[in-house]
Amino acid sequence: MEQLARLKARLATLTELGDIIVAMRALAAAALQESRQALPAVSRYAQLIESGISDVAAMLDIAAEPRSEDDTGKTETVCVIGTEHGFVGDLNSELLTGAGLRHTSRLMVVGRRLQNAAAEQDLGIAAALPMTTHVAGVPLLARKIADSMGAAARVRVVTAETGPGKATVSTAVRKVLPVRLPAPGEKPSPPPLHQLKAHELLAELAGEYLLAEVSRALIESLIAENRIRLGVLTAAEKNVSDKKEELRRKEWTLRQETITTELLDVVVGAEAVTNSEGR
């Protein structure tokens, strides 16, 4: 009976754990849906700012930097966006591995779990910020990241990337600064209307472009994070369900053994009484 009681206690614990996993899955699914809905608007805004930069730069006849330029020896800010919470497998470690860090890189990490992973790898962290867990926190966090970058001339943003319906993760690296400029000689037609001086407008647009790109990267990271978390929690829910089924079978077996033992006790007792009366 004591073994049966322990088995029932384990079943109760697993049932509670299963309820928690279901609740966490629901939160992850809601966050994923929210992020997916927000991404198109942020992407369109980033594209609009990029188009404005191209128009103003072309109007000033500012040529793009040579694409063959070697950046190896130049300081570059690498912003890696990870997760604040767990249940994402080895995502944070894989992000750091795929970031392509150099000895001249200035590493900025976003997310407490990512910060822990960077510390485990003995990576020097120039700046660290907590990762938001919902879309509503993206604008404020994007501004904090942009402010932490300061006057950085070269910036790469590293995020997680997953395919639709897949829990597998890859690393996406996006070069944000310097801003991509049009090829020399390309003039917008007609020229854009503007109230600010062209060079001042270009500087303002560059700052807004950085903010828009960081915002887009944050939302893409939320999508990848919650998609991976959904996969992990789904697997965990199945494992809990399988374990509960196994324990239920054991419980049934123990119950049958207990009943059989009780019946044997009754039979043995009855035989003892019969034999006693026969004497």
C-alpha positions in Angstrom: 0.0 0.0 0.0 2.9 2.3 0.8 4.3 1.8 -2.8 0.8 2.5 -4.2 0.6 5.8 -2.2 4.0 6.9 -3.6 2.9 6.1 -7.1 -0.3 8.2 -6.6 1.8 11.1 -5.3 4.1 10.9 -8.4 1.0 10.9 -10.7 -0.4 14.0 -8.9 3.0 15.8 -9.3 3.2 14.9 -13.0 -0.4 16.1 -13.5 0.5 19.5 -12.0 3.7 19.7 -14.1 1.6 18.9 -17.2 -0.8 21.8 -16.3 2.1 24.2 -16.0 3.6 23.1 -19.3 0.2 23.6 -21.0 0.0 27.2 -19.5 3.5 28.0 -20.7 2.7 26.7 -24.2 -0.3 29.0 -24.3 1.8 32.0 -23.3 4.4 31.1 -25.9 1.8 30.7 -28.7 0.2 34.0 -27.8 3.6 35.8 -27.8 4.4 34.2 -31.2 1.2 35.3 -32.7 1.6 38.8 -31.4 5.1 39.0 -32.8 4.1 37.7 -36.2 1.4 40.4 -36.5 3.8 43.2 -35.5 6.6 42.2 -37.9 5.2 43.4 -41.3 4.6 46.9 -40.1 8.1 47.3 -38.6 9.6 45.8 -41.8 7.7 48.2 -44.0 8.9 51.1 -41.8 12.5 50.0 -42.0 12.2 49.7 -45.8 10.7 53.2 -46.0 13.5 54.7 -44.0 16.1 52.9 -46.1 14.4 54.2 -49.3 14.5 57.8 -47.8 18.2 57.4 -47.1 18.8 56.3 -50.6 16.9 59.2 -52.1 18.7 61.8 -50.0 22.1 60.3 -50.5 21.6 60.1 -54.2 20.4 63.7 -54.3 23.7 64.7 -52.6 25.6 62.3 -54.9 27.1 60.4 -51.9 28.5 57.2 -53.2 28.3 53.9 -51.5 31.4 52.5 -49.7 33.4 50.0 -51.8 32.0 46.5 -51.1 35.5 45.0 -51.2 36.7 47.1 -48.3 38.4 45.0 -45.6 36.8 45.5 -42.2 39.0 43.0 -40.3 41.1 45.5 -38.4 38.3 47.9 -37.6 36.2 48.1 -34.4 32.7 46.8 -34.9 29.8 46.6 -32.5 28.2 43.2 -32.6 24.7 43.1 -31.0 23.6 39.6 -30.3 19.9 39.2 -29.3 19.2 36.2 -27.2 16.6 35.3 -24.6 15.7 36.4 -21.1 14.2 33.0 -20.1 14.9 29.3 -20.8 13.2 26.4 -22.6 15.0 27.3 -25.8 17.6 24.5 -25.9 21.1 25.6 -26.9 19.9 28.7 -28.7 22.0 31.2 -26.9 25.2 29.3 -27.2 24.5 28.8 -30.9 24.0 32.5 -31.4 27.4 33.3 -29.9 29.0 30.7 -32.1 27.4 32.0 -35.2 28.1 35.7 -34.4 31.5 35.6 -36.1 33.2 37.6 -33.3 36.7 39.0 -33.8 39.3 40.3 -31.4 38.3 43.8 -32.4 34.5 43.2 -31.9 32.7 45.1 -29.2 30.1 42.6 -27.9 26.7 43.7 -26.8 24.3 41.0 -25.5 20.6 41.3 -25.1 19.0 38.7 -22.8 20.0 37.3 -19.3 20.4 33.7 -20.6 22.6 35.0 -23.4 24.7 36.9 -21.0 25.2 33.8 -18.9 26.2 31.8 -22.0 28.7 34.5 -22.9 30.2 34.4 -19.4 30.5 30.6 -19.6 32.6 31.1 -22.8 34.7 33.8 -21.2 33.7 36.4 -23.8 34.2 40.0 -23.0 30.9 41.9 -22.8 30.9 45.6 -23.5 27.2 46.1 -22.8 24.3 43.9 -21.6 20.6 44.6 -21.6 17.6 42.4 -20.6 15.5 41.1 -23.4 11.8 42.0 -23.6 9.3 39.1 -23.5 6.6 40.8 -25.5 6.1 43.2 -28.4 5.0 46.1 -26.3 8.5 46.3 -24.8 10.3 46.5 -28.2 10.3 50.3 -28.8 11.9 51.1 -25.4 14.4 48.3 -25.7 15.3 49.3 -29.2 16.0 52.8 -28.1 18.2 51.6 -25.2 20.2 49.4 -27.6 20.7 52.3 -30.0 21.8 54.5 -27.2 24.2 51.9 -25.9 25.8 51.7 -29.4 26.6 55.4 -29.1 28.4 56.7 -32.2 29.4 53.3 -33.5 30.2 53.4 -37.2 30.0 49.7 -37.8 27.2 47.6 -36.4 26.1 44.0 -36.9 23.0 42.5 -35.4 22.8 38.8 -34.7 19.5 37.1 -34.2 17.9 33.6 -34.2 16.1 32.5 -37.3 13.7 29.6 -37.8 11.7 28.2 -40.7 7.9 28.1 -40.6 6.7 25.2 -38.5 10.2 24.2 -37.6 12.0 24.2 -34.2 15.5 24.1 -35.8 17.4 27.3 -35.4 20.0 29.1 -37.5 21.9 32.3 -37.0 21.0 35.4 -39.0 23.6 38.2 -39.2 22.6 41.6 -40.5 25.0 44.5 -41.2 23.1 47.6 -40.1 25.9 50.3 -40.1 27.3 51.8 -42.2 24.0 52.5 -43.9 23.7 51.1 -47.5 24.0 53.9 -50.0 23.0 54.0 -53.6 25.6 53.6 -56.4 27.1 56.8 -57.6 25.2 58.7 -60.3 21.7 57.4 -59.2 19.4 60.4 -58.8 15.9 60.1 -57.5 13.2 61.4 -59.8 11.6 63.6 -58.7 13.9 64.8 -55.9 12.3 64.3 -52.4 10.8 67.3 -50.7 12.5 68.2 -47.4 12.5 71.0 -44.8 15.9 70.1 -43.1 19.2 70.6 -44.7 20.1 67.5 -46.8 23.1 66.4 -44.7 21.2 67.0 -41.4 18.2 65.0 -42.8 20.6 62.2 -43.8 22.0 62.0 -40.3 18.5 61.9 -38.8 17.4 59.2 -41.1 20.5 57.1 -40.3 19.6 57.2 -36.6 16.0 56.3 -37.4 17.1 53.5 -39.6 19.3 52.0 -36.9 16.3 52.2 -34.5 14.0 50.5 -37.1 16.5 47.7 -37.9 17.0 47.0 -34.2 13.2 46.9 -33.7 12.8 44.5 -36.5 15.6 42.3 -35.2 14.0 42.2 -31.8 10.7 41.1 -33.1 12.3 38.5 -35.4 14.1 37.2 -32.3 10.8 37.0 -30.4 9.3 35.0 -33.2 12.2 32.5 -33.3 12.4 32.3 -29.5 8.7 31.5 -29.1 8.7 29.1 -32.0 11.6 27.1 -30.5 10.0 27.3 -27.0 6.7 25.9 -28.4 8.7 22.9 -29.9 10.5 22.3 -26.6 7.3 22.5 -24.5 5.4 20.3 -26.9 8.1 17.6 -26.6 8.1 18.1 -22.8 4.3 17.7 -22.7 4.5 14.4 -24.6 7.2 13.1 -22.3 5.0 13.9 -19.2 2.0 12.3 -20.9 4.0 9.1 -21.7 5.4 9.0 -18.1 1.9 9.4 -16.7 0.6 6.6 -18.8 3.5 4.4 -17.7 2.7 5.2 -14.0 -1.0 4.5 -14.5 -0.1 1.0 -15.9 2.1 0.4 -12.8 -0.7 1.7 -10.6 -3.2 -0.7 -12.2 -0.7 -3.6 -11.7 -0.2 -2.7 -8.1 -3.9 -2.5 -7.5 -4.3 -6.0 -9.0 -1.5 -7.3 -6.9 -3.0 -5.8 -3.8 -6.4 -7.3 -4.6 -4.8 -10.7 -5.3 -2.9 -10.6 -2.0 -6.1 -9.7 -0.1 -8.0 -12.6 -1.7 -5.2 -15.0 -0.9 -5.3 -13.7 2.7 -9.0 -14.4 2.8 -8.6 -17.9 1.3 -5.8 -18.8 3.7 -7.7 -17.5 6.6 -10.8 -19.4 5.6 -8.8 -22.6 5.2 -7.3 -22.1 8.6 -10.7 -21.7 10.2 -12.0 -24.7 8.3 -9.1 -26.9 9.5 -9.5 -25.7 13.0 -13.2 -26.5 13.1 -12.5 -30.0 11.6 -10.3 -30.9 14.6 
